[in-house]
């Protein structure tokens, strides 16, 4: 009986050096062990990507042979990962709050701290009809996650990058949110119709200082600089956003800003200047690092 192969059958020969799917995962894992914190997981992701199998099928069909072209593609992707390219770019997606979000080199890879940003918004507005502006949407991960968690929400997602918005639109369409998420291209509030105001503004704008020594090399070298860097202290874009934000936030609304531990309290000070009638709070992430600035506006006093 010939040995089975993904997408067909082969008669392996010594020259072909046939590799099972399980063997391919293990070979990939060994190579990634020197560069990855999760080499087993990444090896399975890459193997699944080249074979078209999901995680369980990669295990279930582990004894099947992988054809040469797929084995070569897996080896090439593994080399790129070893060179620092983010795994999400290699497989073309990142899981984000239960959604598979498509990503490419034009958008940031969604991260855990951004999931916590989304959770803060969901906790405040769960079960309510709410209009939300997602400022700096990138891949559209935040807008899609909020639409998924808040079924009575209407959202507007803005980004300056046409290439990023192409990814966002694809994700909005893939997750069937075209009727609830409006995608707008432009700088900050520039494309937002002046008649619109919002219950919540969610901003994940560039906040990395240009010379930040703590920024991982693979992020600096592979993720889009336009979405990362915010000047000498990381807050240049936030400064411009805060000048206009009071005009677009309703009198009982809230502003949620993702930031870094190094500039969270400076951003909070800027927010207090912009919103003199608001309560400004710095919140920590699950690693006890300041990562979120929230402005909650007080209800206006009766005249």
C-alpha positions as CSV (number, residue, x, y, z in Angstrom):
1,X,0.0,0.0,0.0
2,X,1.4,3.4,-0.8
3,X,1.9,5.9,2.0
4,X,-0.7,8.6,2.2
5,X,0.1,12.3,1.5
6,X,-1.8,15.5,2.2
7,X,-3.9,16.3,-0.9
8,X,-3.1,13.0,-2.6
9,X,-1.0,9.8,-2.4
10,X,2.7,9.2,-3.0
11,X,5.1,6.3,-3.2
12,X,8.0,7.7,-1.1
13,X,11.6,6.9,-2.1
14,X,14.8,7.3,-0.2
15,X,15.7,10.3,-2.4
16,X,12.4,12.0,-1.5
17,X,13.1,11.7,2.3
18,X,9.4,11.7,3.1
19,X,8.3,13.6,6.1
20,X,5.1,13.0,8.1
21,X,3.1,15.9,9.3
22,X,4.0,15.1,12.8
23,X,7.6,15.0,11.8
24,X,7.3,18.3,10.1
25,X,5.8,19.9,13.2
26,X,8.7,18.5,15.3
27,X,11.4,19.7,12.9
28,X,9.8,23.1,12.8
29,X,9.6,23.2,16.6
30,X,13.2,22.4,17.0
31,X,14.2,25.2,14.7
32,X,12.0,27.7,16.4
33,X,13.0,26.7,20.0
34,X,15.9,29.2,19.9
35,X,13.8,32.2,18.9
36,X,10.2,31.6,20.1
37,X,8.6,31.6,23.5
38,X,6.0,29.1,22.2
39,X,7.8,27.0,19.5
40,X,5.3,24.1,19.7
41,X,2.3,26.3,19.1
42,X,4.0,28.3,16.3
43,X,5.2,25.1,14.6
44,X,1.6,23.8,14.6
45,X,0.3,27.1,13.3
46,X,2.8,27.1,10.5
47,X,2.2,23.5,9.6
48,X,-1.6,24.0,9.6
49,X,-1.1,27.0,7.4
50,X,0.8,25.2,4.7
51,X,-1.4,22.1,4.8
52,X,-4.7,23.8,5.1
53,X,-5.5,21.8,8.3
54,X,-6.8,23.2,11.6
55,X,-5.0,22.5,14.8
56,X,-6.9,19.3,15.6
57,X,-6.4,17.9,12.1
58,X,-2.7,18.6,12.3
59,X,-2.6,16.1,15.2
60,X,-5.2,13.7,13.8
61,X,-3.4,13.3,10.4
62,X,0.1,13.4,12.0
63,X,1.1,10.1,10.3
64,X,0.3,11.3,6.8
65,X,3.1,12.3,4.6
66,X,3.6,16.0,3.6
67,X,4.5,16.5,-0.1
68,X,7.7,18.1,-1.0
69,X,6.3,21.5,-2.1
70,X,4.5,22.0,1.3
71,X,7.6,20.8,3.2
72,X,9.7,23.4,1.4
73,X,7.1,26.1,2.0
74,X,7.1,25.2,5.7
75,X,10.9,25.4,5.8
76,X,10.9,28.8,4.1
77,X,8.3,30.1,6.6
78,X,10.2,28.8,9.5
79,X,13.3,30.6,8.3
80,X,11.4,33.8,8.0
81,X,10.1,33.3,11.6
82,X,13.6,32.7,12.8
83,X,14.6,36.0,11.2
84,X,12.0,37.7,13.4
85,X,9.0,38.1,11.1
86,X,5.8,37.9,13.3
87,X,4.0,34.6,13.2
88,X,0.7,36.4,12.5
89,X,2.1,37.9,9.3
90,X,3.3,34.4,8.2
91,X,-0.1,32.7,8.7
92,X,-2.1,35.8,7.8
93,X,-4.3,36.1,10.9
94,X,-4.4,36.6,14.7
95,X,-7.1,35.4,17.1
96,X,-8.6,38.4,18.9
97,X,-11.3,38.0,21.5
98,X,-12.7,34.9,19.7
99,X,-12.5,36.4,16.2
100,X,-10.0,35.4,13.5
101,X,-8.6,38.8,12.4
102,X,-6.8,38.9,9.1
103,X,-3.5,40.9,9.3
104,X,-0.6,41.8,7.0
105,X,2.5,44.0,7.1
106,X,0.3,47.1,6.7
107,X,-1.3,46.7,10.2
108,X,-0.1,46.1,13.7
109,X,-0.6,42.6,15.1
110,X,-3.4,42.8,17.7
111,X,-2.1,42.2,21.2
112,X,-3.4,41.2,24.7
113,X,-3.3,44.8,26.0
114,X,-5.6,45.8,23.2
115,X,-8.0,43.0,24.2
116,X,-8.0,44.6,27.6
117,X,-8.9,48.0,26.0
118,X,-11.8,46.4,24.3
119,X,-12.9,44.8,27.6
120,X,-12.9,48.1,29.4
121,X,-15.3,49.5,26.7
122,X,-17.5,46.4,26.8
123,X,-17.8,46.6,30.6
124,X,-19.0,50.2,30.5
125,X,-21.5,49.9,27.6
126,X,-22.7,46.3,27.8
127,X,-26.4,46.0,26.9
128,X,-26.8,49.6,25.8
129,X,-27.3,51.3,22.5
130,X,-24.1,53.1,21.9
131,X,-22.3,55.0,19.1
132,X,-18.5,54.3,19.1
133,X,-15.7,55.8,17.2
134,X,-12.6,53.5,16.7
135,X,-9.7,55.9,16.1
136,X,-6.7,54.3,14.4
137,X,-8.5,51.1,13.6
138,X,-5.7,49.4,11.7
139,X,-6.8,45.8,11.0
140,X,-10.3,46.6,12.4
141,X,-9.8,44.3,15.3
142,X,-11.2,46.7,17.9
143,X,-14.2,47.6,15.9
144,X,-15.0,44.0,15.0
145,X,-14.6,42.9,18.6
146,X,-16.8,45.6,19.9
147,X,-19.5,44.9,17.3
148,X,-19.4,41.3,18.3
149,X,-19.6,42.0,22.1
150,X,-22.1,44.9,21.9
151,X,-24.8,43.9,19.5
152,X,-26.7,47.2,19.9
153,X,-23.6,49.3,19.0
154,X,-23.0,51.3,15.8
155,X,-19.3,51.9,15.0
156,X,-17.2,54.1,12.9
157,X,-13.6,53.0,12.2
158,X,-11.0,55.5,11.1
159,X,-7.5,55.2,9.9
160,X,-5.1,57.4,7.9
161,X,-3.7,54.4,5.9
162,X,-5.5,53.2,2.8
163,X,-3.5,49.9,3.0
164,X,-4.6,49.4,6.6
165,X,-8.2,50.1,5.8
166,X,-8.2,47.5,3.0
167,X,-7.4,45.0,5.8
168,X,-10.1,46.5,8.1
169,X,-12.7,46.4,5.4
170,X,-11.9,42.7,4.7
171,X,-12.3,41.9,8.4
172,X,-15.6,43.8,8.7
173,X,-17.0,42.0,5.7
174,X,-15.7,38.6,6.8
175,X,-17.4,38.9,10.2
176,X,-20.7,40.3,8.7
177,X,-20.5,43.7,10.3
178,X,-21.0,45.8,7.2
179,X,-24.4,47.1,8.5
180,X,-22.9,48.2,11.8
181,X,-19.3,49.4,11.1
182,X,-18.6,52.3,8.8
183,X,-15.0,52.5,7.7
184,X,-13.5,56.0,7.0
185,X,-10.1,57.0,5.6
186,X,-8.4,60.1,6.9
187,X,-6.3,61.7,9.6
188,X,-7.9,61.5,13.0
189,X,-11.3,63.3,13.0
190,X,-10.9,64.7,9.5
191,X,-13.1,62.2,7.7
192,X,-15.8,62.2,10.5
193,X,-18.9,64.1,9.5
194,X,-19.2,67.2,11.7
195,X,-22.8,66.2,12.7
196,X,-21.6,63.0,14.4
197,X,-20.9,62.7,18.1
198,X,-20.1,59.6,20.1
199,X,-20.8,57.9,23.4
200,X,-17.4,56.4,23.3
201,X,-14.2,57.1,21.5
202,X,-11.6,54.3,21.5
203,X,-8.1,55.3,20.5
204,X,-5.2,53.0,19.8
205,X,-2.9,55.5,18.2
206,X,0.8,55.4,17.8
207,X,2.4,55.8,21.3
208,X,5.9,54.4,21.0
209,X,8.8,56.8,21.5
210,X,11.0,57.0,18.4
211,X,14.1,55.8,20.4
212,X,12.3,53.4,22.8
213,X,15.0,51.0,23.8
214,X,12.4,48.4,25.1
215,X,10.7,48.0,21.7
216,X,11.3,44.4,20.5
217,X,13.5,44.2,17.4
218,X,11.0,42.1,15.5
219,X,8.3,44.8,16.1
220,X,10.6,47.6,15.0
221,X,11.8,45.8,11.9
222,X,8.5,44.3,10.7
223,X,5.5,46.2,11.9
224,X,4.4,49.5,10.3
225,X,6.2,52.5,11.7
226,X,3.2,54.7,10.9
227,X,1.1,52.8,13.5
228,X,3.9,52.5,16.0
229,X,5.8,55.7,16.5
230,X,4.5,58.9,18.1
231,X,7.5,61.2,18.2
232,X,10.1,61.8,20.9
233,X,7.8,60.9,23.8
234,X,5.3,58.8,21.8
235,X,2.4,61.2,22.3
236,X,2.5,63.5,19.3
237,X,-0.5,61.9,17.6
238,X,-2.4,61.8,20.9
239,X,-1.8,65.5,21.4
240,X,-3.4,66.3,18.1
241,X,-6.3,63.9,18.8
242,X,-7.0,65.5,22.2
243,X,-7.4,69.0,20.8
244,X,-10.4,67.9,18.7
245,X,-11.8,65.0,20.8
246,X,-14.0,67.2,23.1
247,X,-16.0,68.3,20.1
248,X,-17.0,64.7,19.2
249,X,-17.6,63.2,22.6
250,X,-21.1,63.4,24.1
251,X,-21.6,65.0,27.4
252,X,-21.9,61.7,29.2
253,X,-19.4,59.9,27.0
254,X,-16.0,58.3,27.6
255,X,-12.7,58.3,25.9
256,X,-10.4,55.2,26.1
257,X,-6.8,55.5,25.1
258,X,-4.2,52.7,24.9
259,X,-0.7,53.8,25.7
260,X,2.6,52.6,27.1
261,X,3.8,52.4,30.7
262,X,6.4,55.0,30.0
263,X,3.9,57.7,29.0
264,X,0.6,56.8,30.6
265,X,0.7,59.5,33.3
266,X,1.8,62.1,30.8
267,X,-1.1,61.2,28.6
268,X,-3.4,61.4,31.5
269,X,-2.2,64.9,32.2
270,X,-2.9,65.9,28.6
271,X,-6.3,64.4,28.9
272,X,-7.1,66.4,32.0
273,X,-6.2,69.6,30.2
274,X,-8.4,68.7,27.2
275,X,-11.3,67.5,29.4
276,X,-11.5,69.9,32.3
277,X,-14.9,68.5,33.3
278,X,-13.9,64.8,33.1
279,X,-12.7,62.2,35.5
280,X,-9.3,60.8,34.2
281,X,-8.1,57.4,35.3
282,X,-4.9,55.5,34.5
283,X,-5.6,51.7,34.5
284,X,-3.1,48.8,34.6
285,X,-3.0,45.7,32.5
286,X,-2.9,42.1,33.7
287,X,0.9,42.5,34.2
288,X,0.4,45.5,36.5
289,X,1.7,48.0,33.9
290,X,-0.1,51.3,33.2
291,X,-1.6,50.8,29.8
292,X,-4.9,52.6,29.6
293,X,-6.1,56.1,30.1
294,X,-9.9,56.5,30.5
295,X,-11.7,59.9,30.5
296,X,-15.3,59.7,31.8
297,X,-17.3,62.9,31.4
298,X,-19.5,64.2,34.2
299,X,-23.1,64.8,33.5
300,X,-23.6,68.6,32.9
301,X,-25.1,70.5,35.9
302,X,-28.6,71.9,35.6
303,X,-28.6,75.6,35.0
